[in-house]
Amino acid sequence: MTDGPHPMTCGESNKPLRLLYVVNEDWAFLLNRLPMARAARDAGFEVHVATNVNSGAAAIRAEGFILHPIPFERGGLSPLAAIPAVLAIRKLENEIRPSIVHNSGLQCCVFGSLAAVDRGFPTVNAITGLGFVFTSPTLLSRLLKRGITWLLPWLLNRKHSNVLVQNPDDRDALLRLGVKPEHMTLIPGSGVDADRLKPLPEPDGPITIGFAGRLLVDKGIRALVAAHDLLRAQGHDFNLIIAGNPDPANPASVPRDEVESWTRRPGITWLGHIDNIATLWRAAHIAALPSHREGLPGALMEAAACGRPLVATDAPGCREICIADQTGLLVGIEDPPALAGAILTLAQSPDLRARFGAAARKLVEDKLSARIIGRSVVELYNKLVREQPAALPAGYAPPTR
């Protein structure tokens, strides 16, 4: 058991409260929700996971979580895509009678809130960054944004809804859309396992930049490749290691053949998906994520836990972990020359890399570890359940000491 808060249980039977996570992909749950789900499990919750099941089923079940397949169709928020998922979520909620539901990501917040529109249990709607719909300039995304802008306040201001945001920019954006502040909670990120990821010594050899994430235009990967090209053209023998894959379900995905073409350029290595992220940061001197917008980027938190200095864009989410001139350097969005300049500054100063890396690690230890974030999330779950007696199991009686 953790030393964090424990949930209320059901009288003599000691029946745990049921927590249901609604996530569009099993890999997304494992990547982004696992630390808080572990904290809830260790605090005594019965954890259920409703998701589109691919290769993550065994890993989810190995944690002791109960897995439920849901037919999510990623890549959009259209009514046709919503109907099967909403109906499946409603059917599952009828079967397991959750005490609290945690919807993860914009799509699941919309679908999960629609499924629960007439239900009495509390919901946590985790807006983990505002994503393609809010960052893309395309006509389709602008039309979707208009619809979501109308729908979100109605869904998220429901009596039993609590909106979980990861950074102040997303909180302010939702407030401007009309979400009420009393429905909002800010907890910075999902937490990073600071016991498993520890500070690493710098590797030998040429300066190496590491990137981890989906290969999307709005993750800034093209700008990073362009910055690396500039540095090589200036005669700097720097390497770039890319960990992650394209995401065809996302309209901003970089085509696979383009990614493969990068590997034919000097100094670029593409690893694809890696199970142990420490292998990337063990090989890299600098962590870069020139993203357009994030909730609070797990890739930078993991790099920080490993004691790596950071380079990121001065964008929502990124600047919460890459703090200017403390843990790293910030640059503008889609600005390869500025990005190259920031990388060069760190490359030429071992002392600066060491100072930023140590500060990044301390930030994780003080504010962003899985233990700290998990405790905060479990406290939120308990608070919401206490405020909504209808969410308690039948026959509930407060535990006595």
C-alpha positions in Angstrom: 0.0 0.0 0.0 1.1 3.6 -0.6 1.3 6.1 2.2 -1.3 8.2 0.4 -5.0 8.6 1.1 -7.2 5.5 1.0 -10.8 5.4 -0.4 -13.9 4.9 1.6 -15.2 1.3 1.6 -18.5 -0.4 2.0 -19.2 -1.2 5.6 -18.8 -4.8 6.9 -18.1 -6.3 3.4 -15.2 -3.8 3.0 -16.3 -3.4 -0.7 -14.0 -1.1 -2.6 -15.2 1.8 -4.6 -15.1 1.1 -8.4 -13.1 3.5 -10.5 -13.6 3.3 -14.3 -11.0 4.8 -16.7 -12.3 5.6 -20.2 -9.4 5.9 -22.6 -9.5 5.6 -26.4 -6.5 3.3 -26.8 -4.9 0.7 -24.5 -1.4 2.0 -25.2 -2.5 5.5 -24.3 -3.7 4.3 -20.9 -0.4 2.5 -20.3 1.6 5.6 -21.5 -0.4 8.3 -19.7 -2.7 7.0 -17.0 -0.8 4.1 -15.5 0.9 6.0 -12.6 -2.4 7.4 -11.3 -4.2 4.1 -11.8 -1.6 2.3 -9.8 -2.0 4.9 -7.0 -5.7 4.3 -7.0 -5.3 0.5 -6.9 -2.7 0.7 -4.1 -5.1 3.0 -2.2 -7.8 0.3 -2.4 -9.9 1.2 -5.5 -11.1 -1.5 -7.8 -9.8 -0.2 -11.1 -11.6 -0.9 -14.4 -10.3 0.2 -17.8 -12.6 0.8 -20.8 -10.6 1.1 -24.0 -9.9 0.0 -27.5 -7.9 -3.1 -27.0 -4.8 -3.8 -29.1 -1.5 -5.0 -27.8 -1.8 -3.7 -24.2 -4.3 -6.1 -22.8 -1.8 -8.4 -21.0 0.0 -5.4 -19.5 -3.2 -3.9 -18.2 -4.4 -7.2 -16.7 -1.0 -7.8 -15.1 -1.6 -4.6 -13.0 -4.7 -6.2 -11.5 -7.0 -3.9 -13.5 -10.3 -5.2 -15.1 -10.2 -4.6 -18.8 -13.3 -3.8 -20.9 -13.1 -3.5 -24.8 -14.8 -0.4 -26.2 -15.1 0.3 -29.9 -13.4 3.7 -30.1 -12.6 5.1 -33.5 -9.7 7.6 -33.1 -9.1 10.6 -35.2 -12.3 12.5 -34.9 -15.3 13.6 -32.9 -18.0 13.0 -35.5 -21.5 11.8 -34.4 -21.2 8.6 -36.3 -18.0 7.7 -34.5 -19.5 8.6 -31.2 -22.7 6.5 -31.2 -21.1 3.0 -30.8 -18.6 4.2 -28.2 -21.3 6.1 -26.2 -23.7 3.1 -26.2 -20.9 0.7 -25.2 -19.8 3.0 -22.3 -23.4 3.3 -21.1 -23.8 -0.5 -21.2 -20.6 -1.0 -19.3 -21.6 1.5 -16.6 -24.9 -0.3 -16.2 -23.1 -3.5 -15.6 -20.3 -2.4 -13.2 -22.0 0.5 -11.5 -18.9 2.7 -11.0 -18.5 5.0 -8.1 -16.4 7.4 -10.2 -15.5 7.6 -13.9 -12.3 9.2 -15.2 -12.5 10.2 -18.9 -9.0 10.7 -20.4 -8.5 13.0 -23.4 -10.8 15.3 -25.3 -12.5 12.6 -27.3 -13.2 10.4 -24.2 -14.4 13.5 -22.2 -17.0 14.2 -24.9 -18.1 10.6 -25.4 -17.9 9.7 -21.7 -19.8 12.8 -20.7 -22.5 12.0 -23.3 -22.8 8.5 -21.9 -23.2 9.7 -18.4 -25.5 12.7 -19.0 -28.3 11.3 -16.9 -26.1 9.4 -14.3 -25.5 10.3 -10.7 -21.9 9.3 -10.2 -19.1 11.9 -10.4 -16.9 12.1 -13.5 -13.3 13.4 -13.9 -12.9 14.8 -17.4 -9.2 15.0 -17.9 -8.3 17.4 -20.7 -4.8 16.3 -21.4 -4.0 19.1 -23.9 -6.4 20.5 -26.5 -5.0 18.5 -29.4 -5.3 18.7 -33.1 -8.8 20.2 -33.2 -7.5 23.3 -31.3 -4.0 23.6 -32.9 -4.6 22.8 -36.6 -5.4 25.6 -39.0 -7.3 23.3 -41.4 -11.0 23.9 -42.4 -12.1 20.6 -40.9 -10.4 21.3 -37.5 -11.9 24.8 -37.5 -15.4 23.3 -38.0 -14.8 20.7 -35.3 -13.5 23.4 -32.9 -16.7 25.4 -33.4 -18.8 22.4 -32.5 -16.7 21.4 -29.6 -16.6 25.0 -28.3 -20.4 24.9 -28.2 -20.6 21.4 -26.7 -17.9 21.4 -24.0 -19.3 24.0 -21.6 -22.7 22.1 -21.6 -21.0 18.8 -20.9 -18.3 19.9 -18.5 -20.5 22.2 -16.3 -22.8 19.3 -15.4 -23.5 18.9 -11.7 -21.3 15.9 -11.1 -18.5 16.8 -13.5 -15.0 17.8 -12.5 -12.5 19.0 -15.2 -8.9 18.0 -14.6 -6.3 20.1 -16.4 -2.5 19.8 -16.4 -1.4 23.3 -17.0 -2.7 26.9 -16.4 -3.0 27.6 -20.2 -5.5 24.8 -20.7 -7.4 25.9 -17.6 -7.6 29.5 -18.9 -8.6 28.3 -22.4 -11.5 26.3 -20.9 -12.5 29.2 -18.7 -12.7 31.3 -21.8 -14.9 28.7 -23.5 -17.3 29.0 -20.5 -16.3 26.1 -18.3 -17.0 27.2 -14.7 -14.0 27.5 -12.3 -15.7 25.6 -9.6 -15.7 22.5 -11.9 -11.9 22.7 -12.5 -8.9 21.1 -10.8 -5.3 21.6 -11.9 -2.9 18.7 -11.3 0.3 18.9 -13.2 0.5 15.8 -15.4 0.2 12.1 -14.7 3.4 11.6 -12.8 6.7 10.0 -13.6 8.2 7.1 -11.8 11.2 8.8 -10.2 12.3 5.6 -8.5 12.6 3.7 -11.8 14.0 6.6 -13.8 17.1 8.0 -12.1 19.8 10.5 -13.2 22.1 9.1 -15.8 25.7 10.0 -16.6 26.2 11.7 -20.0 27.1 9.3 -22.8 30.5 9.4 -24.5 30.9 10.6 -28.1 29.3 13.4 -30.2 26.5 15.5 -28.8 23.2 13.6 -29.2 19.7 15.1 -29.1 16.8 12.8 -28.1 13.2 13.1 -29.1 10.4 10.8 -27.8 6.8 11.0 -28.9 4.3 10.3 -31.7 5.7 11.6 -35.0 3.2 14.4 -35.5 3.6 17.8 -37.2 2.3 19.5 -34.1 4.9 17.7 -31.9 7.5 19.7 -33.8 9.4 16.8 -35.2 9.8 18.3 -38.7 11.2 21.5 -37.1 13.6 19.4 -35.0 14.9 17.5 -38.1 15.3 20.8 -39.9 17.3 22.2 -36.9 19.5 19.1 -36.9 20.1 19.6 -40.7 21.2 23.2 -40.0 23.6 22.2 -37.3 25.2 19.5 -39.5 25.4 22.0 -42.3 27.3 24.3 -40.0 29.9 21.5 -39.4 28.6 20.3 -36.0 28.9 16.5 -35.7 25.7 16.2 -33.7 23.3 13.2 -33.7 19.5 13.0 -33.4 17.8 9.9 -32.0 14.0 9.7 -32.6 11.9 7.3 -30.5 8.3 6.9 -31.6 6.1 6.1 -34.6 3.7 7.9 -36.9 0.1 7.9 -35.8 -2.1 7.4 -38.9 -5.3 7.9 -36.9 -4.1 11.5 -36.2 -4.5 14.0 -39.1 -1.2 15.6 -38.1 0.8 12.4 -38.5 4.0 12.5 -40.5 3.9 9.9 -43.3 6.1 6.9 -42.7 8.0 7.2 -45.9 9.0 10.7 -44.9 10.3 9.4 -41.5 12.2 6.7 -43.3 13.8 9.3 -45.6 15.2 11.1 -42.5 17.2 8.1 -41.6 19.2 8.5 -44.8 20.5 11.8 -43.6 23.8 11.9 -41.7 23.4 11.6 -37.9 19.7 10.6 -37.7 18.6 7.4 -36.1 14.9 6.3 -35.9 14.2 3.7 -33.2 10.4 3.5 -33.5 8.7 2.4 -30.4 10.9 1.5 -27.4 9.7 -0.2 -24.2 12.4 1.2 -21.9 12.6 5.0 -22.4 15.8 5.1 -20.2 17.7 3.6 -23.2 17.0 6.8 -25.2 18.1 9.2 -22.4 21.1 7.0 -21.6 22.3 7.7 -25.2 21.3 11.4 -25.4 22.9 14.6 -24.0 19.8 16.8 -24.6 16.0 16.2 -24.7 14.1 18.2 -27.3 10.3 18.5 -27.8 9.4 21.5 -29.9 5.7 20.8 -29.6 2.9 23.2 -30.5 0.8 22.4 -27.4 0.8 19.8 -24.7 -1.0 19.0 -21.4 2.2 18.3 -19.6 4.5 16.3 -21.8 5.4 12.9 -20.3 8.5 12.7 -22.6 10.0 15.7 -21.0 9.1 14.6 -17.5 10.9 11.3 -18.2 13.9 13.1 -19.6 14.0 15.4 -16.6 13.8 12.4 -14.2 16.9 11.1 -16.0 18.7 14.4 -15.4 18.7 15.6 -19.0 18.6 19.4 -19.9 15.6 20.3 -22.0 14.9 22.3 -25.2 11.2 23.0 -25.9 8.9 25.5 -27.4 7.4 28.3 -25.3 4.0 26.7 -25.6 1.3 25.5 -23.2 2.4 22.5 -21.2 6.0 22.6 -22.4 6.9 25.6 -20.4 5.6 24.0 -17.2 8.5 21.5 -17.3 11.0 23.3 -19.5 11.4 26.3 -17.4 13.4 29.0 -19.2 17.0 29.2 -18.0 16.3 26.8 -15.1 15.7 23.4 -16.5 16.2 24.2 -20.2 15.8 26.7 -23.1 12.6 27.8 -24.8 12.2 28.7 -28.4 9.3 29.7 -30.7 7.0 27.3 -32.4 8.2 26.0 -35.9 11.5 28.0 -35.7 14.3 25.7 -36.7 17.1 28.3 -36.6 16.2 29.2 -33.0 15.9 25.6 -32.1 19.3 24.9 -33.6 20.7 27.8 -31.6 19.3 26.5 -28.3 20.7 23.1 -29.0 24.1 24.6 -29.8 24.1 26.6 -26.6 23.7 23.5 -24.6 26.0 21.4 -26.7 28.9 23.9 -26.1 28.4 24.1 -22.3 28.8 20.9 -20.2 28.3 23.0 -17.1 25.0 24.4 -18.4 23.8 20.9 -19.3 24.7 19.7 -15.8 23.0 22.6 -14.1 19.8 22.4 -16.1 19.7 18.6 -15.8 20.0 18.7 -12.0 17.3 21.3 -11.8 15.0 19.3 -14.0 15.5 16.2 -11.8 14.7 18.2 -8.7 11.5 19.6 -10.3 10.4 16.0 -10.9 11.2 15.0 -7.3 9.5 18.0 -5.7 6.4 18.3 -7.9 5.9 15.8 -10.7 6.7 12.3 -9.3 4.2 9.5 -9.7 3.9 9.4 -5.9 3.0 13.1 -5.6 0.6 13.2 -8.5 -1.0 9.8 -7.6 -1.7 11.1 -4.1 -3.3 14.3 -5.5 -5.5 12.3 -7.9 -6.7 9.9 -5.2 -7.5 12.8 -2.9 -9.6 14.2 -5.8 -11.4 10.9 -6.3 -12.2 10.7 -2.6 -13.4 14.3 -2.4 -15.8 13.9 -5.4 -17.3 10.6 -4.0 -17.8 12.2 -0.6 -19.7 15.1 -2.2 -21.9 12.7 -4.2 -23.5 10.1 -1.8 -25.3 8.5 -4.8 -21.9 7.2 -6.0 -21.4 5.1 -2.8 -22.2 1.3 -3.0 -25.5 0.1 -1.6 -25.2 -0.5 2.1 -22.3 1.9 2.5 -21.3 2.8 6.1 -18.2 5.0 6.9 -15.4 2.9 8.2 -14.8 3.1 11.9 -11.4 3.3 13.6 
